[in-house]
Amino acid sequence: MVLAFYFILAAAGGYLLGSIPFGLVLTRLAGLGDIRAIGSGNIGATNVLRTGRKDIALATLLLDAGKAAIALLLARWIAGAAGFDNDAQTQIGLTAGAFAFLGHCFPVWLGFKGGKGVATFFGVLLAGIWPLGLVAGLVWLAVFTIFRISSLAALCAAAIAPLFALIAQFSWHEIIFTLALALLIFWRHHENIARLLAGTEPRFGAKKAETVAEAEPAPPEPPAAPEPPAQTGP
């Protein structure tokens, strides 16, 4: 009964911490308006980057990842202070991290319309199962470097994490935890997946190049040939 209370406490605390919409808060504080009216309408770092403020996007990324990491580490510390064994501490910590992820994706303050969970996914993995977080991060970096598509990089990273956990024989609750978050990331990216299959998902840098091309003046048209004089009768 006491253990169940700590799981409930971890879930509630993790959700509330994860539901803080840092992307929305930071863009408003910076005078950039409502991020939900820009680009994809998402509150995550990728959409914040579309405002042109790399510093705000980086801060959003770190805070979105950090809130999940803090939820997990704090819950695990509280469980340890309460005298639970390592296995219980790990499970309570993962519970807090999972609900921080859910809070980011479905924040009660925004009508349950939040981000896609990529930064919180990395944050909770690096804090709770750092080898998986490292592998997923390297996969994201490699895919993004090659294809310049953020969503594709996120999907590949999410797919490799539970697979690596299974191959490396992590504990069953770590495998289930990673698989559940990966599935939620795929679900949150269903529109991106449709665009990827259709070949219409935008690449970073492509839009800027198109804009420059459109801004260049069109070459002048050659002068029209003069019309022949009208013939008059003899």
Residue frames relative to the residue before (quaternion, step in Angstrom):
aa qw qx qy qz dx dy dz
M 1.0000 0.0000 0.0000 0.0000 0.00 0.00 0.00
V 0.6548 0.4989 -0.3067 0.4778 3.57 1.00 -0.87
L 0.6392 0.5286 -0.3233 0.4555 3.59 0.99 -0.83
A 0.6333 0.5366 -0.3247 0.4535 3.59 1.00 -0.85
F 0.6162 0.5518 -0.3422 0.4458 3.58 1.04 -0.76
Y 0.6761 0.4885 -0.2969 0.4648 3.59 0.94 -0.85
F 0.6109 0.5259 -0.3517 0.4760 3.59 1.09 -0.60
I 0.6538 0.4994 -0.3100 0.4764 3.60 0.97 -0.85
L 0.6464 0.5180 -0.3129 0.4647 3.57 0.98 -0.87
A 0.6526 0.5098 -0.3105 0.4667 3.60 0.98 -0.84
A 0.6553 0.5155 -0.3112 0.4560 3.57 0.97 -0.85
A 0.6928 0.4763 -0.2822 0.4621 3.58 0.85 -0.97
G 0.6808 0.4850 -0.2901 0.4660 3.57 0.90 -0.91
G 0.6475 0.5223 -0.3143 0.4572 3.56 1.00 -0.83
Y 0.6527 0.5138 -0.3181 0.4570 3.57 0.94 -0.86
L 0.6830 0.4912 -0.3025 0.4480 3.60 0.82 -0.95
L 0.6612 0.4883 -0.3100 0.4777 3.58 0.98 -0.78
G 0.6861 0.4945 -0.2826 0.4527 3.56 0.95 -0.86
S 0.6619 0.5383 -0.3087 0.4206 3.57 1.13 -0.58
I 0.4586 0.6572 -0.4744 0.3643 3.62 1.22 0.04
P 0.2480 -0.8100 0.5134 0.1373 3.64 -0.46 1.15
F 0.1648 -0.8434 0.5032 0.0914 3.56 0.35 1.24
G 0.6137 0.5576 -0.3612 0.4265 3.61 0.98 -0.72
L 0.6755 0.4813 -0.2823 0.4820 3.56 0.95 -0.88
V 0.6671 0.5126 -0.3010 0.4490 3.58 0.91 -0.93
L 0.7056 0.4793 -0.2780 0.4416 3.58 0.79 -1.01
T 0.6645 0.4965 -0.3186 0.4587 3.61 0.93 -0.81
R 0.6429 0.5010 -0.3316 0.4751 3.58 1.05 -0.65
L 0.6457 0.5143 -0.3199 0.4651 3.59 0.97 -0.81
A 0.6883 0.4702 -0.2686 0.4827 3.58 1.13 -0.69
G 0.5098 -0.6747 0.4048 0.3480 3.59 1.27 0.02
L 0.4663 0.6993 -0.4252 0.3358 3.59 1.20 0.49
G 0.5603 -0.6148 0.3888 0.3960 3.58 1.24 0.06
D 0.7048 -0.4263 0.3589 0.4391 3.51 -1.33 -0.43
I 0.3939 -0.7447 0.4878 0.2289 3.59 -0.51 1.18
R 0.5960 0.5849 -0.3631 0.4132 3.58 1.16 -0.47
A 0.6708 0.4610 -0.2959 0.5000 3.59 1.26 -0.22
I 0.6435 0.5028 -0.3051 0.4898 3.58 1.33 0.13
G 0.8611 0.0923 -0.0564 0.4968 3.58 -1.07 0.72
S 0.8345 -0.1387 0.1343 0.5162 3.55 -0.76 -1.09
G 0.4870 -0.6677 0.4325 0.3604 3.58 1.24 -0.28
N 0.4974 0.6617 -0.4198 0.3722 3.57 1.30 0.02
I 0.4163 -0.7217 0.4971 0.2424 3.59 -1.14 0.61
G 0.5079 0.6783 -0.4040 0.3446 3.60 1.26 0.10
A 0.7395 -0.4534 0.2891 0.4050 3.53 -1.37 0.22
T 0.6135 0.5673 -0.3599 0.4150 3.61 1.01 -0.74
N 0.7015 0.4373 -0.2723 0.4924 3.58 0.93 -0.84
V 0.5890 0.5565 -0.3690 0.4553 3.60 1.10 -0.62
L 0.6078 0.5690 -0.3472 0.4316 3.59 1.07 -0.71
R 0.6112 0.5732 -0.3484 0.4201 3.59 1.14 -0.56
T 0.5611 0.5796 -0.3997 0.4353 3.59 1.24 -0.15
G 0.5133 -0.6460 0.4156 0.3827 3.58 1.24 -0.35
R 0.6175 0.5316 -0.3403 0.4694 3.57 1.30 -0.05
K 0.2256 -0.8119 0.5273 0.1090 3.55 -0.06 1.30
D 0.6241 0.5517 -0.3447 0.4328 3.58 1.08 -0.67
I 0.6615 0.4866 -0.3024 0.4839 3.58 1.00 -0.81
A 0.6322 0.5272 -0.3307 0.4616 3.59 1.04 -0.76
L 0.6562 0.5034 -0.3094 0.4694 3.60 0.97 -0.86
A 0.6450 0.5136 -0.3179 0.4681 3.58 0.98 -0.83
T 0.6345 0.5260 -0.3225 0.4656 3.57 1.02 -0.79
L 0.6414 0.5329 -0.3121 0.4552 3.56 0.97 -0.91
L 0.7029 0.4734 -0.2710 0.4565 3.57 0.81 -1.01
L 0.6841 0.4820 -0.2906 0.4638 3.58 0.95 -0.83
D 0.6435 0.5117 -0.3262 0.4666 3.60 1.02 -0.74
A 0.6605 0.4674 -0.2996 0.5055 3.56 1.07 -0.73
G 0.6721 0.5373 -0.2913 0.4180 3.54 0.97 -0.93
K 0.6440 0.5331 -0.3481 0.4241 3.59 0.95 -0.75
A 0.6467 0.4961 -0.3203 0.4829 3.60 1.06 -0.66
A 0.6461 0.5168 -0.3160 0.4644 3.56 1.00 -0.84
I 0.6605 0.5052 -0.3062 0.4633 3.58 0.93 -0.88
A 0.6264 0.5387 -0.3392 0.4498 3.60 0.98 -0.82
L 0.6843 0.4847 -0.2851 0.4641 3.57 0.89 -0.95
L 0.7033 0.4733 -0.2781 0.4517 3.60 0.78 -1.00
L 0.6503 0.5177 -0.3163 0.4573 3.57 1.01 -0.80
A 0.6607 0.5019 -0.3073 0.4660 3.57 0.95 -0.87
R 0.6577 0.5039 -0.3098 0.4664 3.56 0.99 -0.82
W 0.6379 0.5219 -0.3248 0.4639 3.59 1.04 -0.74
I 0.6478 0.5080 -0.3153 0.4722 3.59 0.97 -0.86
A 0.6485 0.5106 -0.3201 0.4651 3.58 0.97 -0.84
G 0.6476 0.5105 -0.3189 0.4672 3.58 1.02 -0.75
A 0.6557 0.5088 -0.3083 0.4649 3.56 1.01 -0.84
A 0.6571 0.5053 -0.3038 0.4697 3.58 1.19 -0.56
G 0.5796 -0.6416 0.3466 0.3637 3.57 1.30 -0.05
F 0.4291 0.6971 -0.4767 0.3206 3.60 1.20 0.29
D 0.5500 -0.6180 0.4461 0.3414 3.58 -1.19 0.56
N 0.7354 -0.4510 0.2824 0.4195 3.57 -1.30 0.26
D 0.6427 0.5310 -0.3311 0.4420 3.58 0.99 -0.81
A 0.6691 0.4826 -0.2965 0.4811 3.58 0.95 -0.86
Q 0.6186 0.5407 -0.3433 0.4551 3.58 1.02 -0.76
T 0.6581 0.5149 -0.3077 0.4550 3.56 0.94 -0.90
Q 0.6849 0.4905 -0.2863 0.4564 3.58 0.87 -0.94
I 0.6470 0.4980 -0.3206 0.4802 3.59 1.00 -0.78
G 0.6471 0.5183 -0.3183 0.4597 3.57 1.00 -0.79
L 0.6636 0.4956 -0.3011 0.4726 3.58 0.94 -0.87
T 0.6002 0.5539 -0.3530 0.4565 3.58 1.09 -0.65
A 0.6616 0.4928 -0.3033 0.4770 3.57 0.92 -0.91
G 0.6608 0.5112 -0.3083 0.4549 3.59 0.97 -0.83
A 0.6465 0.5230 -0.3148 0.4576 3.56 0.99 -0.84
F 0.7051 0.4476 -0.2749 0.4764 3.58 0.93 -0.84
A 0.5573 0.5513 -0.3943 0.4796 3.59 1.22 -0.34
F 0.6170 0.5349 -0.3206 0.4800 3.55 1.09 -0.78
L 0.6695 0.4865 -0.2930 0.4788 3.60 0.92 -0.91
G 0.6373 0.5350 -0.3288 0.4467 3.57 1.04 -0.77
H 0.6429 0.5112 -0.3205 0.4718 3.57 1.06 -0.73
C 0.7068 0.4611 -0.2642 0.4670 3.58 0.92 -0.90
F 0.8084 0.1398 -0.0360 0.5706 3.57 1.04 -0.81
P 0.0274 0.8385 -0.5430 0.0367 3.62 0.52 1.13
V 0.4893 -0.6813 0.4624 0.2874 3.55 -0.84 0.98
W 0.6342 0.5654 -0.3309 0.4107 3.60 1.09 -0.69
L 0.7575 0.3438 -0.1825 0.5242 3.60 1.16 -0.52
G 0.6097 -0.5740 0.3529 0.4174 3.58 1.10 0.60
F 0.5987 -0.6026 0.3295 0.4122 3.57 1.17 0.72
K 0.5551 0.5600 -0.4130 0.4558 3.59 1.17 0.63
G 0.1323 0.8302 -0.5214 0.1460 3.55 -0.06 1.32
G 0.7706 -0.3444 0.2672 0.4650 3.52 -1.17 -0.67
K 0.6152 -0.5760 0.4084 0.3506 3.54 -1.34 -0.10
G 0.5592 -0.7018 0.3278 0.2954 3.54 1.30 0.17
V 0.4188 0.7373 -0.4679 0.2492 3.62 1.17 0.01
A 0.6856 0.4722 -0.2948 0.4692 3.60 0.83 -0.95
T 0.6656 0.4847 -0.3157 0.4717 3.60 0.92 -0.81
F 0.5817 0.5748 -0.3585 0.4502 3.59 1.14 -0.63
F 0.6882 0.4583 -0.2772 0.4894 3.57 0.87 -0.95
G 0.6474 0.5439 -0.3226 0.4254 3.56 0.95 -0.83
V 0.7054 0.4549 -0.2710 0.4712 3.55 0.89 -0.93
L 0.6354 0.5142 -0.3394 0.4655 3.60 1.07 -0.61
L 0.6726 0.4975 -0.3050 0.4552 3.58 0.88 -0.88
A 0.6920 0.4650 -0.2780 0.4771 3.57 1.07 -0.70
G 0.7923 0.3566 -0.1664 0.4663 3.56 0.96 -0.85
I 0.7836 0.0503 0.0051 0.6192 3.58 1.04 -0.82
W 0.1385 -0.8797 0.4433 0.1023 3.55 0.68 1.16
P 0.6106 0.5346 -0.4037 0.4224 3.70 0.91 -0.53
L 0.6440 0.5022 -0.3253 0.4766 3.60 1.02 -0.73
G 0.6435 0.5208 -0.3222 0.4592 3.57 1.00 -0.80
L 0.6461 0.5180 -0.3164 0.4628 3.58 1.03 -0.78
V 0.6630 0.4971 -0.3042 0.4699 3.58 0.90 -0.91
A 0.6652 0.5001 -0.3034 0.4640 3.59 0.89 -0.94
G 0.6540 0.5199 -0.3159 0.4496 3.59 0.99 -0.80
L 0.6561 0.5035 -0.3101 0.4689 3.57 0.98 -0.80
V 0.6308 0.5180 -0.3291 0.4748 3.59 1.05 -0.76
W 0.6336 0.5233 -0.3347 0.4613 3.59 0.93 -0.86
L 0.6796 0.5031 -0.2959 0.4443 3.57 0.84 -0.98
A 0.6670 0.5061 -0.3069 0.4525 3.59 0.93 -0.88
V 0.6840 0.4814 -0.2914 0.4641 3.59 0.84 -0.96
F 0.6706 0.4944 -0.3125 0.4563 3.59 0.91 -0.86
T 0.6314 0.5395 -0.3332 0.4463 3.58 1.01 -0.78
I 0.7009 0.4683 -0.2683 0.4664 3.58 0.99 -0.84
F 0.8290 0.2697 -0.1006 0.4794 3.58 0.74 -1.09
R 0.2933 -0.7864 0.4957 0.2232 3.62 1.23 -0.36
I 0.5518 0.5635 -0.4147 0.4538 3.59 1.07 0.73
S 0.3799 -0.7722 0.4652 0.2074 3.57 -0.36 1.25
S 0.6710 0.5105 -0.3101 0.4394 3.59 0.87 -0.91
L 0.6416 0.5175 -0.3246 0.4638 3.59 0.99 -0.80
A 0.6403 0.5210 -0.3196 0.4652 3.57 0.99 -0.82
A 0.6590 0.5099 -0.3051 0.4612 3.57 0.97 -0.86
L 0.6648 0.5060 -0.3046 0.4574 3.58 0.93 -0.87
C 0.6517 0.5035 -0.3164 0.4708 3.59 0.98 -0.80
A 0.6515 0.5091 -0.3137 0.4668 3.58 0.98 -0.83
A 0.6611 0.5034 -0.3043 0.4658 3.57 0.97 -0.85
A 0.6628 0.5126 -0.3076 0.4510 3.58 1.02 -0.75
I 0.6973 0.4902 -0.2880 0.4365 3.59 0.95 -0.82
A 0.5871 0.6271 -0.3754 0.3480 3.61 1.06 -0.67
P 0.7245 0.3957 -0.2827 0.4885 3.67 0.68 -0.88
L 0.5984 0.5561 -0.3627 0.4484 3.58 1.11 -0.60
F 0.6660 0.4839 -0.2964 0.4842 3.57 0.95 -0.86
A 0.6236 0.5414 -0.3377 0.4516 3.59 1.04 -0.78
L 0.6606 0.4981 -0.3002 0.4747 3.57 1.03 -0.79
I 0.6776 0.4916 -0.2960 0.4599 3.60 0.88 -0.94
A 0.7210 0.4348 -0.2398 0.4833 3.57 0.99 -0.87
Q 0.4025 -0.7619 0.4317 0.2667 3.57 1.35 0.10
F 0.1275 0.7696 -0.5999 0.1780 3.52 0.70 1.16
S 0.6769 -0.4833 0.3478 0.4328 3.59 -1.25 0.22
W 0.6423 -0.5598 0.3563 0.3836 3.57 -1.15 0.58
H 0.6790 0.4789 -0.3233 0.4529 3.61 0.95 -0.74
E 0.6162 0.5204 -0.3551 0.4727 3.61 1.15 -0.47
I 0.6334 0.5188 -0.3266 0.4723 3.59 1.06 -0.74
I 0.6733 0.4869 -0.2960 0.4711 3.59 0.88 -0.94
F 0.6273 0.5456 -0.3241 0.4514 3.56 1.00 -0.86
T 0.6967 0.4716 -0.2699 0.4682 3.58 0.81 -1.02
L 0.6493 0.5169 -0.3149 0.4605 3.58 0.98 -0.83
A 0.6475 0.5251 -0.3231 0.4480 3.60 0.94 -0.86
L 0.6745 0.4779 -0.3023 0.4747 3.60 0.90 -0.86
A 0.6330 0.5334 -0.3338 0.4509 3.59 1.01 -0.79
L 0.6534 0.5101 -0.3128 0.4637 3.58 0.96 -0.83
L 0.6478 0.5094 -0.3197 0.4676 3.57 1.02 -0.77
I 0.6232 0.5257 -0.3434 0.4661 3.59 1.04 -0.70
F 0.6417 0.5057 -0.3269 0.4750 3.59 0.97 -0.80
W 0.6552 0.5085 -0.3172 0.4599 3.58 0.95 -0.82
R 0.6751 0.4904 -0.2938 0.4662 3.59 0.96 -0.85
H 0.7140 0.4135 -0.2452 0.5090 3.58 1.22 -0.43
H 0.2759 0.8027 -0.5048 0.1573 3.62 1.14 0.35
E 0.6393 0.5055 -0.3392 0.4698 3.62 1.02 -0.65
N 0.6380 0.5180 -0.3230 0.4693 3.58 1.02 -0.76
I 0.6289 0.5350 -0.3343 0.4544 3.57 1.02 -0.80
A 0.6394 0.5235 -0.3247 0.4600 3.58 0.99 -0.82
R 0.6747 0.4767 -0.2957 0.4796 3.59 0.98 -0.82
L 0.6124 0.5414 -0.3510 0.4568 3.59 1.07 -0.66
L 0.6678 0.4927 -0.2981 0.4716 3.57 0.96 -0.86
A 0.7003 0.4490 -0.2622 0.4891 3.56 1.12 -0.68
G 0.4549 -0.7057 0.4334 0.3273 3.58 1.28 -0.20
T 0.5792 0.6083 -0.3627 0.4037 3.59 1.20 0.43
E 0.4232 0.6952 -0.4831 0.3229 3.60 1.23 0.14
P 0.4245 -0.7355 0.4604 0.2586 3.63 -0.67 1.03
R 0.3187 -0.7136 0.5939 0.1911 3.52 -1.22 0.64
F 0.5410 -0.5985 0.4689 0.3594 3.54 -1.14 0.55
G 0.7704 0.3070 -0.2551 0.4971 3.54 -0.85 1.03
A 0.5906 0.5995 -0.3788 0.3850 3.60 1.11 -0.55
K 0.6704 0.5099 -0.3092 0.4416 3.56 0.89 -0.91
K 0.6352 0.5358 -0.3258 0.4508 3.54 1.03 -0.83
A 0.6512 0.5191 -0.3149 0.4553 3.56 0.98 -0.84
E 0.6475 0.5179 -0.3188 0.4593 3.53 1.02 -0.85
T 0.6401 0.5369 -0.3264 0.4421 3.55 1.02 -0.85
V 0.6429 0.5167 -0.3217 0.4649 3.59 0.98 -0.83
A 0.6522 0.5228 -0.3170 0.4481 3.56 0.96 -0.89
E 0.6629 0.5016 -0.3082 0.4627 3.55 1.03 -0.84
A 0.6629 0.5301 -0.3084 0.4294 3.56 1.10 -0.72
E 0.5732 0.5931 -0.3899 0.4094 3.61 1.14 -0.45
P 0.4867 -0.6736 0.4615 0.3105 3.60 -0.90 0.86
A 0.4948 -0.6522 0.4869 0.3045 3.53 -1.04 0.77
P 0.5425 -0.6147 0.4428 0.3629 3.61 -1.01 0.66
P 0.5531 -0.6276 0.4209 0.3506 3.58 -1.01 0.76
E 0.4651 -0.6697 0.5039 0.2853 3.51 -1.08 0.78
P 0.5202 -0.6279 0.4587 0.3532 3.62 -1.00 0.68
P 0.5665 -0.6074 0.4188 0.3671 3.57 -1.04 0.70
A 0.5268 -0.6396 0.4612 0.3173 3.49 -1.06 0.78
A 0.5231 -0.6303 0.4699 0.3291 3.55 -1.07 0.75
P 0.5060 -0.6572 0.4524 0.3278 3.60 -0.94 0.81
E 0.4892 -0.6523 0.4926 0.3044 3.51 -1.06 0.78
P 0.5132 -0.6364 0.4672 0.3366 3.59 -1.01 0.72
P 0.5516 -0.6243 0.4232 0.3564 3.60 -1.01 0.71
A 0.5394 -0.6237 0.4539 0.3376 3.52 -1.04 0.73
Q 0.4161 -0.7114 0.5114 0.2434 3.53 -0.92 0.92
T 0.2274 -0.7623 0.5922 0.1279 3.54 -1.04 0.83
G 0.5988 -0.5938 0.4044 0.3542 3.49 -1.13 0.52
P 0.6194 -0.5511 0.3948 0.3959 3.66 -1.16 0.43
